[in-house]
Amino acid sequence: MLDALRQNTPRIIAIANQKGGVGKTTTAINLGAALVEEGFNVLLVDLDPQGNASTGLGIDAEDRSLTTYDLLLEDADIREVVRPTGIDGLWITPATTDLSSADIEMVSNEKRSFLLHDALRQPSIDKFDLDYILIDCPPALSLLTVNAMVAADSVLVPLQSEFFALEGLSQLMLTIRDVRASANPNLRIEGVVLTMYDGRNNLSQQVEADARDNLGDLVFKTIVPRNVRVSEAPSFAIPVLDYDPLSKGSFAYRALAQELVSRHQVTTK
């Protein structure tokens, strides 16, 4: 019902996988930057207590006086939490380790699964004229991740090209099914994107073949390669698209953004 009060309803995508180190934050940052290049306005919600997305976009600790924690548990106005990044059209709600206690504090709240849903539907968010909201989830199927799924239109799953990559997907799919059944019937799987891919490696090729055999069109055609420039960019607190625009990683995230937009049948602005 909150959406009825809104002038513009952005598409909300949760970037989730309970395994750590699969490229969630890297994908959130660089997909966001690539969508901005396509002409869209993007908000990145840092929902990970590690705050890596915030650090990776140059948000200093002293600039995190209000964070995603305040958005969830202190009823903060989203306009006061959102911070600009060094990229025009890309904003972030930063995170700190305060979020690590949020799961426990939310348990006693009867609306515990809908806190992020409601926070991202404040009418004041229209100030930013957003087209996409990307949620960088923590590496766990926790109450924070459930909040992201309840708030989202869809879930994008980064899948590292390594042994056992598909093993954890079944539990994630079950969680998505449970959220769809209980709280967000419109939630769908946006797709699975293969990350850290090494085409010279037989294992990467096997993981891709298995993923496409099992998941079909859910797997994005775009593959994000293992690329040193992608790994270096966070230490400079910028996306790889700014750090090295001509790197293979930059081209991959641009292609992913274009494929994502084409799935939504949205033209660039």
Stockholm file with secondary structure:
# STOCKHOLM 1.0

chainA/1-269         MLDALRQNTPRIIAIANQKGGVGKTTTAINLGAALVEEGFNVLLVDLDPQGNASTGLGIDAEDRSLTTYDLLLEDADIREVVRPTGIDGLWITPATTDLSSADIEMVSNEKRSFLLHDALRQPSIDKFDLDYILIDCPPALSLLTVNAMVAADSVLVPLQSEFFALEGLSQLMLTIRDVRASANPNLRIEGVVLTMYDGRNNLSQQVEADARDNLGDLVFKTIVPRNVRVSEAPSFAIPVLDYDPLSKGSFAYRALAQELVSRHQVTTK
#=GR chainA/1-269 SS CGGGGCSCCCEEEEECCSSSSSSHHHHHHHHHHHHHHTTCCEEEEECCTTCHHHHHTTCCGGGCSSCHHHHHHSCCCHHHHCEECSSTTEEEECCCGGGGGHHHHHTTCTTTTSHHHHHTTCGGGGGGCCSEEEEECCSSCSHHHHHHHHHCSEEEEEEESSTTTTTTHHHHHHHHHHHHHHTCTTCEEEEEEEEEECTTCHHHHHHHHHHHHHHGGGEEEEEEECCHHHHHGGGGTSCHHHHCTTSHHHHHHHHHHHHHHHHTTCCCC
#=GC SS_cons         CGGGGCSCCCEEEEECCSSSSSSHHHHHHHHHHHHHHTTCCEEEEECCTTCHHHHHTTCCGGGCSSCHHHHHHSCCCHHHHCEECSSTTEEEECCCGGGGGHHHHHTTCTTTTSHHHHHTTCGGGGGGCCSEEEEECCSSCSHHHHHHHHHCSEEEEEEESSTTTTTTHHHHHHHHHHHHHHTCTTCEEEEEEEEEECTTCHHHHHHHHHHHHHHGGGEEEEEEECCHHHHHGGGGTSCHHHHCTTSHHHHHHHHHHHHHHHHTTCCCC
//
